[in-house]
Amino acid sequence: MIARRLPTTRATINDVARVAGVSRGTVSRVLNSEAYVSDAAKKAVEDAIEQVGYVRNTAARNLVTRQSHAIGLIVHEPHSLFLEDPNIGSILLGTNSVLSDADYQLVSLVIDSDRDSTRVAQYLTGGFVDGVIIVSARAHDPIAKIVSQLGIPAAFVGHPVDIEGIPYVGIDNRAAATAITTRLMQTGRSTIGMIAAGLDRDSGQDRVAGFAAALGDAYDPSLVVQQPFYAHASGLEGTRELLRRAPHVDGIFAASDAIAAGVLDALREAGRSVPGDVGVVGFDDSVWAIRAQPQLSTVHQPAGQLGRRAAESVLAQIRGEAVDSAGTFLETHVVWRDSA
């Protein structure tokens, strides 16, 4: 027979004060890291907290301060891609490192449907977070518009084209795409195509623009195959379509490393060697690039640093500090490996 566990009574600040032999006010000053508490009293309170098992009632404190000490990380990607894309993981970890140092909690909010958008909008309106960081925001994004209307501290990773006045941190996707495409051209490739994705956001649009700028008069829009997501499956399907359109293609720029990994699999499926028959380049310098065979030539973007800088911006706004709403671009560079 399993014994039923009896409910326990939660220790209170009064219990701590009684065991420590100090006043309730002294306990409160220790908990709030205030001055005018002797070392002996502080030690007595800390020992009493451990002895009685006191846990601070954060909910009650939040009602008084009107702060949740939580920051929402809003990611506009399908659930499967949230797990597949290492850049999202790096952004999340970079964000969390800054928030953790500041004693803030990270709350992940993944938007994969209109229902998710409605739910997250209601959550934000309820004041459950003190600020938000938005990743992969689309054009005409309802969440971005709600954040703008609420006026809560916020920062974008990337820059939605139709929202102004909210700080952002990103990279120059157009310049980076131009650089990697130019390097691919210099290997002697004559017919270069692109598997593009994310065209409903600035990163996807700018990478196509950079690709076209590098090719100049040689740019052929029919050799740009559009896919919805930065995903391995997009590389597979996109390359199959590109080979139908241009069987003689000898260079491919994939809009992400995950896409490029799918490109490599599709080329193997078609009996094309890399880099012998086709040179392939990606974008991100993620774990996909290192694990691919051959390893990918790609653009390195500092995903972790993007998350850190966005978190620092939101915390600065919470503190009432002035933040440049014009946005910040971090540096990228080409990493050349065996795939091209």
C-alpha angles and dihedrals in degrees: 000000000000114000114231113241111239118226115257128221114244115240114245136206087258090060090052092049092049095051093042092048093231136110124275088246091058091052090050092051091052092049091050093045091239126163128250096061118122120232090243093053092046091051091048091051093047091050091048092050090055093044098051095034095238116186118190115246098236094178092058091047091051091054090056097043095034088225128114097195086223130118122200120226105203114197120188100205138106113270092248092053092048087065096037101048111082091193090066089051092050092048090049093050092046090050093047093051092059095042092047092054088052093047093248125138121232116225115194115214115184118195114203101148145017087264089057090051092053093047094048092046090055090047093053093046089054091065096240092141132043094216144349141228114206121206125191096004113184129218111275089018110175093205092054090050092050091050089051092049094047091051093217119154107278145160134189127222095216124006123269108216097226102046120079133179097041116105118244139186121205147126134266096260093177095054092044092050090049091051096050093043091050090051090050091051090052090063088069100259112157104186113042125179134182135221101211128192141169093043091157090070138051097259095057095043093047094049091055090047091051091048091052092047092054093050095045111175090003091064112120114186090201088068091061109090112196121218128177102233144032090247141129090244089057089058092051096048095037094052093048088054093045091053089051090053097041115014090177095058110137102178133045130187110200115201091226139014091248089056090046091054088055089048090056091051092049092049091050088049089054093047094249119141125224123248092357099065099013131022113215130196130180140189132242106038089236130155087277088068094054097042095048121100109253096024113249130256102221150147116273113223120181098237096168092050090050089058093046094050092048091051092048090052093052093047091049090054091050089054089053095249123148113257127193106248091193090083136234130256120207122208125264132188139190117258111200119208138152103292094082 
